[in-house]
Amino acid sequence: MAKNSSLVAARAAKADEFYTQLSDIERELRHYKKHFAGKTVYLNCDDPRVSNFFHYFSYNFEKLQLKKLIASCYKSQATDRFSQNDSEQAVYLEYEGDKNGSGIPDVDEIGVKHFQGDGDFRSAESIELLEQADIVVTNPPFSLFREYLAQLIEHDKKFVIIGPTGAITYKEVFPLIKNNQVWLGNGFQSGNAYFATTNPDGYAKGVYNPETGLVKFRNVSWFTNLDIAKRHEELVLYKTYDPETYPTYDNYDAIEVSRVKDIPADWDGAMGVPITFLESYNPEQFEILGITDRDNNSGLKTKEYSRDDVPNAGDLNRRGAIRVNGKLKSTFARLLIRRIQP
């Protein structure tokens, strides 16, 4: 919780520009190699002179058989490790592969060009570059994740991007998840995402390591709309339903399953599962019906509480409610899913 609070606080302060580690980029993108052949890749939230995303794609340009690599940054012309966002005119870069036979991207092969404006991904200049791209790969500012993802959808782009896992519950994002327009990637090693940051202050104990200069978050995910093998792996189910272990919600026509690994193999109805279910989601095995968070978007909600019923009506109405020792208790946000019958 403390780590989640740190991420929320950073996002609220818009001090949320985190720099992705090359090892994490390599670990995730190895699952997408077949998608890159003949494609233009755009990194539109990355200073190309310091970005590990640019490093990965430029050094693997020929191996991935890329057509073109474009990278741009926001309000920066400096060449130090981190963008300082201190210039009103930003730069972008276009790379079309090794021309001199050196086997590596040379300075002479990478022409730095200047935007007229600040390089904001919402600017007309950046959108013009976006239109040239087939696939967008980057780590956008978490505070702008909703807007950033909406732009990719609006322009019908394929993407692999990093965002806060909690974005799954956003009213702008969840419909995309439900309709299989966006899904989670393979994820960070052991669920730990490490980022370099220029803002080392304000984190809970254990989040920022002054020796490495890295922060560690466990609530960050890769989001994509590119097909990956994991999306077709079937979740092995072995548990048997019983009403004691799987209580029915008081306000939803569904049962509570508190752990993904405990999804019963013999239950054909609706069930509420943690949002981490999306890490194992196979749309050929399950369908997503809705989410027990704010809206009645599933058609499964059966009851609205009032203060005359219970003192915590607002809390219960936002989530699925179960009875524990005779009292109603709200659960965490749950995805409502159903097993697809063979």
C-alpha positions as a Markdown table, in Angstrom:
| # | Residue | x | y | z |
|---|---|---|---|---|
| 1 | Met | 0.0 | 0.0 | 0.0 |
| 2 | Ala | 2.8 | 2.4 | 0.9 |
| 3 | Lys | 4.3 | 1.9 | -2.6 |
| 4 | Asn | 1.0 | 2.4 | -4.2 |
| 5 | Ser | 0.6 | 5.6 | -2.2 |
| 6 | Ser | 4.0 | 6.8 | -3.4 |
| 7 | Leu | 3.0 | 6.3 | -7.0 |
| 8 | Val | -0.3 | 8.1 | -6.5 |
| 9 | Ala | 1.4 | 11.0 | -4.8 |
| 10 | Ala | 4.0 | 11.3 | -7.6 |
| 11 | Arg | 1.2 | 11.2 | -10.1 |
| 12 | Ala | -0.7 | 13.9 | -8.3 |
| 13 | Ala | 2.3 | 16.1 | -8.2 |
| 14 | Lys | 3.0 | 15.4 | -11.8 |
| 15 | Ala | 6.5 | 14.4 | -10.8 |
| 16 | Asp | 5.9 | 11.1 | -12.6 |
| 17 | Glu | 8.5 | 11.0 | -15.3 |
| 18 | Phe | 10.2 | 7.6 | -14.7 |
| 19 | Tyr | 12.9 | 6.3 | -16.9 |
| 20 | Thr | 12.6 | 2.7 | -17.9 |
| 21 | Gln | 15.5 | 0.2 | -17.4 |
| 22 | Leu | 17.0 | -1.3 | -20.6 |
| 23 | Ser | 16.7 | -4.8 | -19.0 |
| 24 | Asp | 13.0 | -4.4 | -18.5 |
| 25 | Ile | 12.5 | -3.2 | -22.1 |
| 26 | Glu | 14.5 | -6.1 | -23.4 |
| 27 | Arg | 12.5 | -8.6 | -21.3 |
| 28 | Glu | 9.1 | -7.3 | -22.4 |
| 29 | Leu | 9.8 | -6.5 | -26.1 |
| 30 | Arg | 11.2 | -10.0 | -26.9 |
| 31 | His | 7.6 | -11.2 | -26.9 |
| 32 | Tyr | 6.6 | -8.8 | -29.7 |
| 33 | Lys | 9.5 | -9.2 | -32.3 |
| 34 | Lys | 7.3 | -10.6 | -35.0 |
| 35 | His | 5.2 | -7.4 | -35.0 |
| 36 | Phe | 8.1 | -5.0 | -35.8 |
| 37 | Ala | 9.3 | -6.3 | -39.2 |
| 38 | Gly | 8.8 | -3.6 | -41.9 |
| 39 | Lys | 7.2 | -1.2 | -39.4 |
| 40 | Thr | 7.9 | 2.4 | -38.3 |
| 41 | Val | 8.2 | 2.7 | -34.5 |
| 42 | Tyr | 7.6 | 6.0 | -32.7 |
| 43 | Leu | 8.9 | 6.8 | -29.3 |
| 44 | Asn | 7.0 | 10.0 | -28.5 |
| 45 | Cys | 7.8 | 10.5 | -24.9 |
| 46 | Asp | 11.5 | 9.8 | -25.0 |
| 47 | Asp | 14.5 | 12.0 | -25.3 |
| 48 | Pro | 16.2 | 10.1 | -28.1 |
| 49 | Arg | 19.7 | 11.0 | -26.8 |
| 50 | Val | 19.2 | 9.3 | -23.4 |
| 51 | Ser | 16.2 | 6.9 | -23.8 |
| 52 | Asn | 16.7 | 3.2 | -23.2 |
| 53 | Phe | 13.8 | 2.7 | -25.6 |
| 54 | Phe | 15.8 | 4.4 | -28.3 |
| 55 | His | 18.9 | 2.5 | -27.4 |
| 56 | Tyr | 17.0 | -0.8 | -27.7 |
| 57 | Phe | 15.4 | -0.1 | -31.1 |
| 58 | Ser | 18.4 | 1.6 | -32.7 |
| 59 | Tyr | 20.8 | -1.2 | -31.7 |
| 60 | Asn | 18.3 | -3.9 | -32.8 |
| 61 | Phe | 17.1 | -2.0 | -35.9 |
| 62 | Glu | 18.4 | -4.6 | -38.4 |
| 63 | Lys | 17.5 | -7.6 | -36.2 |
| 64 | Leu | 13.9 | -6.4 | -35.9 |
| 65 | Gln | 13.8 | -5.5 | -39.6 |
| 66 | Leu | 12.5 | -2.1 | -38.8 |
| 67 | Lys | 11.5 | 0.3 | -41.5 |
| 68 | Lys | 12.1 | 3.5 | -39.5 |
| 69 | Leu | 12.6 | 4.7 | -35.9 |
| 70 | Ile | 11.3 | 8.1 | -34.7 |
| 71 | Ala | 11.8 | 9.5 | -31.2 |
| 72 | Ser | 10.8 | 12.8 | -29.7 |
| 73 | Cys | 11.0 | 14.5 | -26.4 |
| 74 | Tyr | 9.2 | 17.2 | -24.5 |
| 75 | Lys | 10.8 | 20.7 | -23.9 |
| 76 | Ser | 14.4 | 19.5 | -23.9 |
| 77 | Gln | 17.5 | 20.2 | -25.9 |
| 78 | Ala | 20.0 | 19.2 | -23.2 |
| 79 | Thr | 22.1 | 16.1 | -23.6 |
| 80 | Asp | 22.5 | 15.0 | -20.0 |
| 81 | Arg | 20.9 | 11.9 | -18.6 |
| 82 | Phe | 17.5 | 13.3 | -17.9 |
| 83 | Ser | 15.3 | 15.7 | -19.8 |
| 84 | Gln | 15.1 | 18.9 | -17.9 |
| 85 | Asn | 11.9 | 20.2 | -19.7 |
| 86 | Asp | 13.6 | 23.6 | -19.7 |
| 87 | Ser | 13.4 | 24.5 | -23.4 |
| 88 | Glu | 10.3 | 25.7 | -25.3 |
| 89 | Gln | 11.7 | 24.1 | -28.4 |
| 90 | Ala | 12.2 | 20.3 | -28.4 |
| 91 | Val | 13.9 | 17.9 | -30.8 |
| 92 | Tyr | 13.0 | 14.7 | -32.6 |
| 93 | Leu | 15.1 | 12.2 | -34.4 |
| 94 | Glu | 14.7 | 9.8 | -37.3 |
| 95 | Tyr | 16.8 | 6.7 | -37.8 |
| 96 | Glu | 16.6 | 4.4 | -40.8 |
| 97 | Gly | 19.3 | 1.9 | -40.0 |
| 98 | Asp | 23.0 | 1.3 | -40.4 |
| 99 | Lys | 24.2 | 3.0 | -43.6 |
| 100 | Asn | 28.0 | 2.8 | -43.2 |
| 101 | Gly | 28.4 | -0.8 | -42.2 |
| 102 | Ser | 29.6 | -0.2 | -38.7 |
| 103 | Gly | 26.8 | -2.3 | -37.3 |
| 104 | Ile | 25.8 | 0.3 | -34.7 |
| 105 | Pro | 23.9 | 3.5 | -34.9 |
| 106 | Asp | 26.4 | 6.3 | -35.4 |
| 107 | Val | 25.9 | 10.0 | -34.8 |
| 108 | Asp | 26.3 | 10.7 | -38.5 |
| 109 | Glu | 23.4 | 8.4 | -39.2 |
| 110 | Ile | 21.1 | 10.0 | -36.6 |
| 111 | Gly | 20.0 | 13.4 | -37.6 |
| 112 | Val | 18.6 | 15.6 | -34.8 |
| 113 | Lys | 15.7 | 17.8 | -36.0 |
| 114 | His | 13.9 | 20.6 | -34.2 |
| 115 | Phe | 10.3 | 21.0 | -33.5 |
| 116 | Gln | 8.9 | 24.5 | -33.8 |
| 117 | Gly | 7.1 | 23.9 | -30.5 |
| 118 | Asp | 7.7 | 22.0 | -27.2 |
| 119 | Gly | 7.3 | 18.4 | -28.5 |
| 120 | Asp | 4.2 | 17.7 | -26.4 |
| 121 | Phe | 2.7 | 14.5 | -27.6 |
| 122 | Arg | -0.6 | 16.4 | -28.1 |
| 123 | Ser | 1.0 | 19.0 | -30.4 |
| 124 | Ala | 0.2 | 19.1 | -34.1 |
| 125 | Glu | 3.9 | 18.4 | -34.9 |
| 126 | Ser | 4.0 | 15.3 | -32.7 |
| 127 | Ile | 0.7 | 14.1 | -34.0 |
| 128 | Glu | 2.1 | 14.4 | -37.6 |
| 129 | Leu | 4.9 | 12.1 | -36.6 |
| 130 | Leu | 2.4 | 9.8 | -34.9 |
| 131 | Glu | 0.5 | 9.4 | -38.1 |
| 132 | Gln | 3.6 | 8.1 | -39.8 |
| 133 | Ala | 4.0 | 5.4 | -37.2 |
| 134 | Asp | 2.8 | 1.8 | -37.1 |
| 135 | Ile | 3.7 | 1.0 | -33.5 |
| 136 | Val | 4.2 | 3.3 | -30.5 |
| 137 | Val | 6.4 | 2.2 | -27.7 |
| 138 | Thr | 7.2 | 4.3 | -24.6 |
| 139 | Asn | 6.6 | 5.1 | -21.0 |
| 140 | Pro | 4.4 | 8.2 | -20.9 |
| 141 | Pro | 3.9 | 10.4 | -17.8 |
| 142 | Phe | 1.5 | 8.5 | -15.5 |
| 143 | Ser | -0.5 | 11.6 | -14.8 |
| 144 | Leu | -1.4 | 11.8 | -18.5 |
| 145 | Phe | -2.0 | 8.1 | -19.1 |
| 146 | Arg | -5.8 | 8.5 | -19.8 |
| 147 | Glu | -5.2 | 11.2 | -22.4 |
| 148 | Tyr | -2.2 | 9.4 | -23.9 |
| 149 | Leu | -4.0 | 6.1 | -24.4 |
| 150 | Ala | -7.1 | 7.9 | -25.8 |
| 151 | Gln | -4.9 | 9.5 | -28.4 |
| 152 | Leu | -3.4 | 6.1 | -29.5 |
| 153 | Ile | -6.9 | 4.7 | -29.8 |
| 154 | Glu | -8.2 | 7.7 | -31.7 |
| 155 | His | -5.4 | 7.4 | -34.2 |
| 156 | Asp | -5.8 | 3.6 | -34.5 |
| 157 | Lys | -2.2 | 2.8 | -33.5 |
| 158 | Lys | -0.7 | -0.4 | -32.2 |
| 159 | Phe | 1.3 | 0.1 | -29.0 |
| 160 | Val | 3.3 | -1.2 | -26.1 |
| 161 | Ile | 3.3 | 1.3 | -23.3 |
| 162 | Ile | 3.8 | 1.4 | -19.5 |
| 163 | Gly | 1.1 | 2.7 | -17.2 |
| 164 | Pro | -0.2 | 2.4 | -13.6 |
| 165 | Thr | -2.0 | -0.9 | -13.1 |
| 166 | Gly | -4.8 | 1.0 | -11.4 |
| 167 | Ala | -5.7 | 2.5 | -14.8 |
| 168 | Ile | -7.6 | -0.7 | -15.5 |
| 169 | Thr | -10.4 | 0.7 | -13.3 |
| 170 | Tyr | -10.5 | 4.1 | -15.0 |
| 171 | Lys | -13.8 | 4.8 | -16.6 |
| 172 | Glu | -11.9 | 5.8 | -19.8 |
| 173 | Val | -9.8 | 2.7 | -19.8 |
| 174 | Phe | -11.9 | -0.2 | -18.5 |
| 175 | Pro | -14.3 | -0.3 | -21.6 |
| 176 | Leu | -11.2 | -0.8 | -23.7 |
| 177 | Ile | -10.1 | -3.7 | -21.5 |
| 178 | Lys | -13.6 | -5.2 | -21.5 |
| 179 | Asn | -13.9 | -4.9 | -25.3 |
| 180 | Asn | -10.5 | -6.5 | -25.9 |
| 181 | Gln | -9.1 | -3.4 | -27.4 |
| 182 | Val | -6.3 | -3.2 | -24.8 |
| 183 | Trp | -4.7 | -5.9 | -22.6 |
| 184 | Leu | -1.8 | -6.4 | -20.3 |
| 185 | Gly | 1.7 | -7.4 | -21.6 |
| 186 | Asn | 3.9 | -10.0 | -20.0 |
| 187 | Gly | 4.9 | -7.7 | -17.1 |
| 188 | Phe | 7.9 | -6.8 | -15.0 |
| 189 | Gln | 10.1 | -9.4 | -13.4 |
| 190 | Ser | 8.5 | -10.7 | -10.2 |
| 191 | Gly | 6.1 | -7.8 | -10.5 |
| 192 | Asn | 8.8 | -5.2 | -9.6 |
| 193 | Ala | 9.2 | -2.2 | -11.9 |
| 194 | Tyr | 12.4 | -0.2 | -11.4 |
| 195 | Phe | 12.7 | 3.3 | -12.8 |
| 196 | Ala | 15.3 | 6.1 | -12.6 |
| 197 | Thr | 13.9 | 9.4 | -11.4 |
| 198 | Thr | 14.9 | 13.0 | -11.0 |
| 199 | Asn | 12.6 | 13.3 | -8.0 |
| 200 | Pro | 14.0 | 11.1 | -5.2 |
| 201 | Asp | 12.0 | 12.8 | -2.4 |
| 202 | Gly | 8.6 | 12.0 | -0.9 |
| 203 | Tyr | 8.6 | 8.2 | -1.3 |
| 204 | Ala | 7.7 | 5.7 | 1.4 |
| 205 | Lys | 10.6 | 3.8 | 3.0 |
| 206 | Gly | 12.0 | 1.2 | 0.6 |
| 207 | Val | 10.6 | 2.7 | -2.6 |
| 208 | Tyr | 13.6 | 4.9 | -3.5 |
| 209 | Asn | 17.2 | 3.4 | -3.4 |
| 210 | Pro | 19.7 | 6.2 | -3.1 |
| 211 | Glu | 22.5 | 3.8 | -4.1 |
| 212 | Thr | 21.0 | 2.9 | -7.4 |
| 213 | Gly | 18.9 | 6.1 | -8.0 |
| 214 | Leu | 16.0 | 3.8 | -8.8 |
| 215 | Val | 12.4 | 3.7 | -7.4 |
| 216 | Lys | 10.6 | 0.4 | -7.2 |
| 217 | Phe | 6.8 | 0.1 | -7.9 |
| 218 | Arg | 4.7 | -3.1 | -7.9 |
| 219 | Asn | 1.6 | -1.5 | -9.3 |
| 220 | Val | 2.9 | -0.7 | -12.9 |
| 221 | Ser | 2.1 | -2.7 | -16.0 |
| 222 | Trp | 2.7 | -2.9 | -19.7 |
| 223 | Phe | -0.4 | -2.2 | -21.8 |
| 224 | Thr | -0.7 | -3.3 | -25.4 |
| 225 | Asn | -3.0 | -4.1 | -28.3 |
| 226 | Leu | -0.4 | -6.4 | -30.0 |
| 227 | Asp | -1.1 | -10.1 | -29.8 |
| 228 | Ile | 1.3 | -12.1 | -27.6 |
| 229 | Ala | 1.5 | -15.8 | -26.8 |
| 230 | Lys | 0.6 | -15.3 | -23.1 |
| 231 | Arg | -2.9 | -14.2 | -24.2 |
| 232 | His | -3.6 | -17.6 | -25.5 |
| 233 | Glu | -2.4 | -19.6 | -22.6 |
| 234 | Glu | -5.2 | -21.4 | -20.7 |
| 235 | Leu | -5.4 | -20.8 | -16.9 |
| 236 | Val | -5.4 | -24.2 | -15.2 |
| 237 | Leu | -8.4 | -24.5 | -12.9 |
| 238 | Tyr | -8.6 | -27.2 | -10.3 |
| 239 | Lys | -10.7 | -25.8 | -7.4 |
| 240 | Thr | -14.3 | -27.0 | -6.7 |
| 241 | Tyr | -17.1 | -24.6 | -6.0 |
| 242 | Asp | -18.7 | -24.6 | -2.5 |
| 243 | Pro | -20.8 | -21.7 | -1.1 |
| 244 | Glu | -18.7 | -21.4 | 2.1 |
| 245 | Thr | -15.5 | -20.7 | 0.2 |
| 246 | Tyr | -17.1 | -18.6 | -2.6 |
| 247 | Pro | -19.8 | -16.4 | -1.0 |
| 248 | Thr | -22.4 | -14.7 | -3.3 |
| 249 | Tyr | -22.3 | -10.9 | -3.2 |
| 250 | Asp | -25.1 | -9.2 | -1.5 |
| 251 | Asn | -25.4 | -6.6 | -4.3 |
| 252 | Tyr | -24.2 | -8.5 | -7.4 |
| 253 | Asp | -25.4 | -11.7 | -9.1 |
| 254 | Ala | -22.0 | -13.2 | -8.8 |
| 255 | Ile | -19.7 | -15.0 | -6.4 |
| 256 | Glu | -16.6 | -13.6 | -4.7 |
| 257 | Val | -13.3 | -15.3 | -5.7 |
| 258 | Ser | -10.5 | -13.5 | -3.7 |
| 259 | Arg | -7.6 | -15.1 | -5.5 |
| 260 | Val | -7.1 | -15.8 | -9.2 |
| 261 | Lys | -5.6 | -19.2 | -8.6 |
| 262 | Asp | -8.8 | -20.2 | -6.7 |
| 263 | Ile | -11.2 | -19.7 | -9.7 |
| 264 | Pro | -13.5 | -22.8 | -9.5 |
| 265 | Ala | -13.4 | -25.1 | -12.4 |
| 266 | Asp | -17.0 | -26.1 | -12.1 |
| 267 | Trp | -18.7 | -22.7 | -11.7 |
| 268 | Asp | -20.5 | -21.5 | -14.9 |
| 269 | Gly | -21.9 | -18.3 | -13.5 |
| 270 | Ala | -20.5 | -14.8 | -13.0 |
| 271 | Met | -17.7 | -14.3 | -10.5 |
| 272 | Gly | -15.7 | -11.3 | -9.1 |
| 273 | Val | -11.9 | -11.7 | -9.3 |
| 274 | Pro | -9.0 | -9.4 | -8.5 |
| 275 | Ile | -7.9 | -7.1 | -11.3 |
| 276 | Thr | -4.6 | -9.0 | -11.3 |
| 277 | Phe | -6.7 | -11.6 | -13.2 |
| 278 | Leu | -5.8 | -9.7 | -16.4 |
| 279 | Glu | -2.2 | -10.9 | -16.1 |
| 280 | Ser | -3.6 | -14.4 | -16.9 |
| 281 | Tyr | -6.5 | -13.4 | -19.1 |
| 282 | Asn | -7.2 | -15.5 | -22.1 |
| 283 | Pro | -10.2 | -14.2 | -24.1 |
| 284 | Glu | -10.8 | -17.7 | -25.4 |
| 285 | Gln | -11.3 | -19.0 | -21.9 |
| 286 | Phe | -13.1 | -16.2 | -20.1 |
| 287 | Glu | -15.3 | -13.2 | -21.0 |
| 288 | Ile | -15.2 | -9.9 | -19.0 |
| 289 | Leu | -18.6 | -8.8 | -18.0 |
| 290 | Gly | -17.9 | -5.6 | -16.0 |
| 291 | Ile | -16.2 | -4.3 | -12.9 |
| 292 | Thr | -17.5 | -3.6 | -9.4 |
| 293 | Asp | -16.2 | -0.1 | -9.3 |
| 294 | Arg | -18.5 | 2.9 | -9.4 |
| 295 | Asp | -20.6 | 2.0 | -12.4 |
| 296 | Asn | -23.1 | -0.7 | -13.0 |
| 297 | Asn | -21.5 | -1.7 | -16.3 |
| 298 | Ser | -22.2 | -5.4 | -16.1 |
| 299 | Gly | -25.9 | -5.6 | -15.7 |
| 300 | Leu | -25.2 | -7.9 | -12.7 |
| 301 | Lys | -25.8 | -5.3 | -9.9 |
| 302 | Thr | -28.9 | -6.2 | -7.9 |
| 303 | Lys | -29.0 | -3.6 | -5.1 |
| 304 | Glu | -28.2 | 0.0 | -4.2 |
| 305 | Tyr | -27.8 | 0.7 | -0.5 |
| 306 | Ser | -29.0 | 3.8 | 1.3 |
| 307 | Arg | -27.9 | 5.3 | 4.6 |
| 308 | Asp | -31.1 | 4.0 | 6.1 |
| 309 | Asp | -29.8 | 0.5 | 5.3 |
| 310 | Val | -26.2 | 0.7 | 6.3 |
| 311 | Pro | -23.9 | 3.5 | 7.6 |
| 312 | Asn | -21.3 | 2.8 | 4.8 |
| 313 | Ala | -23.7 | 2.8 | 1.9 |
| 314 | Gly | -21.4 | 4.8 | -0.3 |
| 315 | Asp | -18.5 | 2.4 | 0.1 |
| 316 | Leu | -20.7 | -0.6 | -0.5 |
| 317 | Asn | -22.3 | 0.9 | -3.6 |
| 318 | Arg | -18.8 | 1.4 | -5.2 |
| 319 | Arg | -17.8 | -2.3 | -4.7 |
| 320 | Gly | -19.1 | -5.8 | -4.3 |
| 321 | Ala | -20.4 | -6.5 | -0.8 |
| 322 | Ile | -20.3 | -9.7 | 1.1 |
| 323 | Arg | -21.5 | -10.7 | 4.5 |
| 324 | Val | -18.8 | -11.4 | 7.1 |
| 325 | Asn | -20.0 | -12.4 | 10.6 |
| 326 | Gly | -23.4 | -10.9 | 9.8 |
| 327 | Lys | -22.0 | -7.5 | 8.6 |
| 328 | Leu | -21.7 | -6.3 | 5.1 |
| 329 | Lys | -18.2 | -5.6 | 4.0 |
| 330 | Ser | -17.0 | -4.1 | 0.7 |
| 331 | Thr | -14.3 | -6.0 | -1.3 |
| 332 | Phe | -11.5 | -4.5 | -3.4 |
| 333 | Ala | -12.4 | -3.6 | -7.0 |
| 334 | Arg | -13.3 | -6.9 | -8.8 |
| 335 | Leu | -13.5 | -7.8 | -12.4 |
| 336 | Leu | -16.7 | -9.6 | -13.2 |
| 337 | Ile | -16.0 | -12.5 | -15.5 |
| 338 | Arg | -17.5 | -15.7 | -16.7 |
| 339 | Arg | -15.9 | -18.9 | -18.0 |
| 340 | Ile | -16.6 | -19.4 | -21.7 |
| 341 | Gln | -18.3 | -22.8 | -22.2 |
| 342 | Pro | -16.4 | -25.2 | -24.4 |
